[in-house]
Amino acid sequence: MSVQKEVYIKIKSELDQENVVLVAVSKTKPNEDIEELYQLGQRAFGENYVQELVDKHAALPKDIQWHFIGHLQSNKVKYIAPFVHLIHGVDSLKLLTEINKQAQKNGRVIACLLQIHIAKEETKFGMDLTELEEAVDASIHLPFISIKGLMGMASFSDDKDQVRNEFRMLHQYFINMQSNLGDPLSILSMGMSGDYQMAIEEGSTMVRIGSLLFGARNYANN
Ligand SMILES: *Cc1c(COP(=O)(O)O)cnc(C)c1O
């Protein structure tokens, strides 16, 4: 399947009305597909794999804002630190500290979202509330990172109430953190192709949509 331009235009106008930012998730997709959405005005793209992101950044227009949305290992931060726009999945203080170090080396401040574990599944990454508090406290001493908000992934489940409750819980964490920090956080990254409308109903400000825009992913080709 190829790029779904009409779907893109429809979703984009929906999201614009709600003031929600669209990150087009292009992992495993070729540069030509990204260029098609770029022609339509899309600038924010999301990638999960460091090497793939580095290659795409080198090949594609420089005004693309690259979002790293995958699980990031500390020893790979250095490859994306020169250019990454926003790192969504920061799930440990160790990782946050390494991002700060690499940001300093590159003379920039890197925007980050802390990933919170909201799903029932054990396998999804993310911090619990205690780790979140520790990270927020520690970030005061990390001048080269800027925590912009939270990110989460709901359970992979047909149980709509379950998914809605998880989004609601994440939104509540976001609100609590906003009031604790005084300096309002602006980004709540939640919602993907299958659940983005519900995520927006529950307070999302940024959605990460892949397969609806680019078609299903075929990992065997990659
Ligand atoms: C792949 C991925 C997405 C996009 O998923 P779709 O279901 O294709 O929209 C969103 N967020 C994360 C963290 C992902 O890994």
The ligand as an SDF file (V2000), in Angstrom:
LIG
                    3D

 15 15  0  0  0  0  0  0  0  0999 V2000
    4.8410    2.6070   15.3420 C   0  0  0  0  0  0  0  0  0  0  0  0
    4.4290    3.5590   16.4040 C   0  0  0  0  0  0  0  0  0  0  0  0
    3.3500    4.4430   16.2300 C   0  0  0  0  0  0  0  0  0  0  0  0
    2.4640    4.4330   15.0020 C   0  0  0  0  0  0  0  0  0  0  0  0
    1.6210    3.3180   15.0190 O   0  0  0  0  0  0  0  0  0  0  0  0
    0.3950    3.1560   13.9870 P   0  0  0  0  0  0  0  0  0  0  0  0
   -0.4850    2.1900   14.6610 O   0  0  0  0  0  0  0  0  0  0  0  0
    0.9690    2.6640   12.7170 O   0  0  0  0  0  0  0  0  0  0  0  0
   -0.2310    4.4900   13.8310 O   0  0  0  0  0  0  0  0  0  0  0  0
    3.0810    5.3450   17.2340 C   0  0  0  0  0  0  0  0  0  0  0  0
    3.8200    5.3980   18.3670 N   0  0  0  0  0  0  0  0  0  0  0  0
    4.8510    4.5660   18.5750 C   0  0  0  0  0  0  0  0  0  0  0  0
    5.6250    4.6760   19.8370 C   0  0  0  0  0  0  0  0  0  0  0  0
    5.1880    3.6210   17.6090 C   0  0  0  0  0  0  0  0  0  0  0  0
    6.2060    2.7670   17.8530 O   0  0  0  0  0  0  0  0  0  0  0  0
  1  2  1  0
  2  3  1  0
  2 14  2  0
  3  4  1  0
  3 10  2  0
  4  5  1  0
  5  6  1  0
  6  7  2  0
  6  8  1  0
  6  9  1  0
 10 11  1  0
 11 12  2  0
 12 13  1  0
 12 14  1  0
 14 15  1  0
M  END
$$$$
